[in-house]
Amino acid sequence: MVSTNSETNQPDLESSSHLQLTAAEIQEWIVSYLADLLEIESEDVNVTIPFDRYGLDSSVAVGMTGDLEDWMGKKLDPTLLYDYPTIETLAKHLAEVP
């Protein structure tokens, strides 16, 4: 479990800078992010549905990738959502990237 800042919901980088996030942790962050963005409950976010089914346009996708990059503390390709089109596949991929 990664400790997070309760105000920003971001990992505590001082204690987690050398930790590898798990797919479950990354998936949880993305679900929470989309739920906040879409103003729906986290339980209503299906991790197997492609991002485009949630109506995300390219600017939102790039913004989410940037926020995810900040949260994870590592550089991410802004086209990741196109290469890994569901929350489940994206989280699994990101957990495997060192």
Solvent accessible surface area in square Angstrom, and as a share of the most:
residue,aa,sasa,rsa
1,M,209,0.93
2,V,12,0.07
3,S,60,0.39
4,T,61,0.36
5,N,73,0.38
6,S,112,0.73
7,E,162,0.73
8,T,76,0.44
9,N,73,0.37
10,Q,69,0.30
11,P,9,0.06
12,D,60,0.31
13,L,93,0.46
14,E,169,0.76
15,S,71,0.46
16,S,9,0.06
17,S,73,0.47
18,H,179,0.80
19,L,99,0.49
20,Q,90,0.40
21,L,14,0.07
22,T,72,0.42
23,A,35,0.27
24,A,73,0.57
25,E,30,0.14
26,I,0,0.00
27,Q,52,0.23
28,E,116,0.52
29,W,23,0.08
30,I,0,0.00
31,V,20,0.11
32,S,33,0.22
33,Y,48,0.18
34,L,0,0.00
35,A,5,0.04
36,D,111,0.58
37,L,80,0.40
38,L,54,0.27
39,E,156,0.70
40,I,65,0.33
41,E,114,0.51
42,S,47,0.31
43,E,148,0.67
44,D,92,0.48
45,V,13,0.08
46,N,66,0.34
47,V,32,0.18
48,T,76,0.44
49,I,43,0.22
50,P,46,0.29
51,F,10,0.04
52,D,106,0.55
53,R,174,0.63
54,Y,37,0.14
55,G,66,0.63
56,L,24,0.12
57,D,83,0.43
58,S,71,0.46
59,S,80,0.52
60,V,48,0.28
61,A,5,0.04
62,V,77,0.44
63,G,35,0.33
64,M,0,0.00
65,T,4,0.02
66,G,29,0.28
67,D,59,0.31
68,L,1,0.00
69,E,37,0.17
70,D,88,0.46
71,W,10,0.04
72,M,21,0.09
73,G,53,0.51
74,K,52,0.22
75,K,170,0.72
76,L,11,0.05
77,D,77,0.40
78,P,65,0.41
79,T,65,0.38
80,L,13,0.06
81,L,8,0.04
82,Y,134,0.51
83,D,91,0.47
84,Y,66,0.25
85,P,64,0.40
86,T,18,0.10
87,I,0,0.00
88,E,71,0.32
89,T,58,0.34
90,L,0,0.00
91,A,1,0.00
92,K,115,0.49
93,H,45,0.20
94,L,1,0.01
95,A,22,0.17
96,E,128,0.57
97,V,48,0.28
98,P,142,0.89
